[in-house]
Amino acid sequence: MIRINLLPQKRAGRGAPEASQKWLLGVLVVVLLQVVGLFLFHDWKTEELTVQNQKNSELQAKINEIKALVANHEAVKKELAVLRQREDAIAKLQSARSGPTAVLLELSRIVTQNRGPTVDADRVAALRKENPLAVFSASWDTRRIWLTSYTEVDRVVKIEGFARDGNDVSELAQRLRLSVYFYEVTILPGKKELEPETKLELIKFALQLKVRY
């Protein structure tokens, strides 16, 4: 009689546990890689968050600075207004120094004893060389002349006053001509008058000239 054994052989079953162990090991490796990846991703995100928080802090600091500036806006505007007023006042003073005030100061120097006009030194030297009589007299007694009126319209000036004689009027006119502030000086017709208080006979004179400023 022939017998046929249909049961599986024990040798064929030895490879199954080894395949199972390899599969489990592969799963563990994958899980380990995922865990490592998650840790790395977490660290990267944490660093990114730190950088972003730093940027946010810097931005907030700038916002706070701008808010502080805006909060002081009215105070700054008032301070600027005060500074502009001071600048305008200084500009007006500077203008006055080079404008009518400077002209009146020059006229005061001209009629002050031991003073004289503001002149160009080279021009005076040339005039003295050509004609000594063309320059002003430093010894002139300015008390021999009185100014009673000074009017200016469109930088055309008219000066009126009294003088002891015609030479005093000529000396005043010469000083005005030499001054850097005046030009086109003309002696207008005058007349003799008796001064009521001193009873002296004086010359009432008038000069017309132009001013520079």
WOGIPE-V548394 format. One record per residue. N is the residue number from 1. RES is the residue in one letter. SS is DSSP state (helix for helix, strand for strand, loop for the rest). PSI is psi in whole degrees, 0 to 359 (999 if undefined). D_CENTER is the distance of its C-alpha to the mean C-alpha in Angstrom with 1 decimal. Layout:
# WOGIPE-V548394
n res ss psi d_center
N RES SS PSI D_CENTER
N RES SS PSI D_CENTER
This chain:
# WOGIPE-V548394
n res ss psi d_center
1 M loop 140 128.7
2 I loop 129 125.1
3 R loop 136 122.2
4 I loop 124 118.7
5 N loop 113 115.9
6 L loop 0 113.1
7 L loop 146 111.0
8 P loop 149 107.7
9 Q loop 144 107.8
10 K helix 333 106.0
11 R helix 323 104.5
12 A helix 339 102.4
13 G helix 355 100.6
14 R helix 331 99.1
15 G helix 344 95.9
16 A helix 313 94.7
17 P helix 324 93.3
18 E helix 319 91.5
19 A helix 323 89.8
20 S helix 319 88.8
21 Q helix 320 87.3
22 K helix 320 85.2
23 W helix 317 83.9
24 L helix 321 83.0
25 L helix 321 81.3
26 G helix 320 79.3
27 V helix 318 78.2
28 L helix 320 77.1
29 V helix 316 75.1
30 V helix 315 73.3
31 V helix 318 72.6
32 L helix 318 71.3
33 L helix 321 69.0
34 Q helix 318 67.7
35 V helix 315 67.1
36 V helix 318 65.3
37 G helix 320 63.3
38 L helix 319 62.4
39 F helix 315 61.3
40 L helix 318 59.1
41 F helix 320 57.7
42 H helix 315 57.0
43 D helix 318 55.2
44 W helix 316 53.1
45 K helix 323 52.2
46 T helix 316 51.5
47 E helix 318 49.0
48 E helix 320 47.4
49 L helix 321 47.1
50 T helix 314 45.5
51 V helix 317 42.9
52 Q helix 320 42.3
53 N helix 323 42.0
54 Q helix 317 39.4
55 K helix 318 37.4
56 N helix 321 37.8
57 S helix 317 36.7
58 E helix 318 33.5
59 L helix 319 32.9
60 Q helix 323 33.7
61 A helix 318 31.2
62 K helix 320 28.4
63 I helix 317 29.7
64 N helix 322 29.7
65 E helix 317 26.1
66 I helix 320 25.1
67 K helix 321 27.2
68 A helix 319 25.6
69 L helix 317 22.1
70 V helix 323 23.7
71 A helix 327 25.5
72 N loop 13 22.3
73 H helix 314 20.7
74 E helix 319 21.5
75 A helix 319 20.3
76 V helix 318 16.9
77 K helix 317 16.7
78 K helix 319 17.7
79 E helix 319 15.2
80 L helix 321 12.3
81 A helix 319 14.1
82 V helix 318 14.3
83 L helix 320 10.7
84 R helix 321 10.2
85 Q helix 320 13.2
86 R helix 318 12.1
87 E helix 319 9.0
88 D helix 319 11.8
89 A helix 318 14.2
90 I helix 319 12.3
91 A helix 321 11.8
92 K helix 320 15.5
93 L helix 318 16.5
94 Q helix 320 15.1
95 S helix 321 16.8
96 A helix 325 19.9
97 R helix 329 20.0
98 S loop 8 20.3
99 G loop 220 22.3
100 P helix 323 25.6
101 T helix 318 25.2
102 A helix 323 24.9
103 V helix 316 28.0
104 L helix 322 30.0
105 L helix 322 29.2
106 E helix 317 30.5
107 L helix 322 33.6
108 S helix 319 34.1
109 R helix 322 34.1
110 I helix 323 36.5
111 V loop 19 39.1
112 T loop 138 38.8
113 Q loop 137 41.6
114 N loop 20 41.1
115 R loop 189 37.7
116 G loop 182 36.9
117 P loop 160 34.5
118 T loop 113 31.4
119 V loop 162 32.9
120 D loop 119 32.6
121 A helix 319 34.9
122 D helix 321 36.2
123 R helix 317 37.1
124 V helix 319 38.9
125 A helix 318 40.8
126 A helix 318 41.9
127 L helix 318 43.0
128 R helix 326 44.9
129 K helix 320 46.7
130 E helix 315 47.7
131 N loop 104 48.5
132 P helix 334 48.1
133 L helix 352 48.5
134 A helix 349 45.3
135 V loop 168 43.1
136 F loop 160 42.7
137 S loop 119 45.1
138 A loop 340 43.7
139 S loop 5 46.7
140 W loop 135 46.5
141 D loop 104 47.1
142 T helix 348 44.3
143 R helix 355 46.4
144 R helix 4 48.6
145 I strand 144 46.1
146 W strand 130 44.7
147 L strand 131 42.0
148 T strand 342 42.7
149 S strand 140 40.3
150 Y strand 114 37.0
151 T strand 146 36.0
152 E strand 131 33.4
153 V strand 118 33.4
154 D loop 42 31.2
155 R loop 18 30.5
156 V strand 122 34.3
157 V strand 144 35.4
158 K strand 124 38.8
159 I strand 132 39.8
160 E strand 153 43.1
161 G strand 193 45.0
162 F strand 147 48.2
163 A strand 157 49.3
164 R loop 321 52.4
165 D loop 182 53.2
166 G helix 331 52.0
167 N helix 324 50.9
168 D helix 320 48.3
169 V helix 319 46.9
170 S helix 321 46.9
171 E helix 318 45.1
172 L helix 316 42.3
173 A helix 321 42.1
174 Q helix 320 42.0
175 R helix 322 39.1
176 L helix 321 37.1
177 R helix 323 37.9
178 L helix 339 36.7
179 S loop 145 33.4
180 V loop 348 30.3
181 Y loop 341 29.4
182 F strand 154 32.7
183 Y strand 168 35.0
184 E strand 53 38.1
185 V strand 127 39.7
186 T strand 132 43.0
187 I strand 119 45.6
188 L strand 160 47.1
189 P strand 136 50.8
190 G strand 184 51.5
191 K strand 159 54.6
192 K strand 138 56.3
193 E strand 153 56.4
194 L strand 120 58.0
195 E loop 126 55.7
196 P loop 321 57.3
197 E loop 310 56.7
198 T loop 346 57.3
199 K loop 22 59.7
200 L loop 146 58.0
201 E strand 116 57.9
202 L strand 166 54.3
203 I strand 121 52.6
204 K strand 119 50.4
205 F strand 169 47.9
206 A strand 139 44.9
207 L strand 143 42.3
208 Q strand 135 40.2
209 L strand 175 37.2
210 K strand 155 33.7
211 V strand 154 30.3
212 R loop 125 27.3
213 Y loop 999 23.7
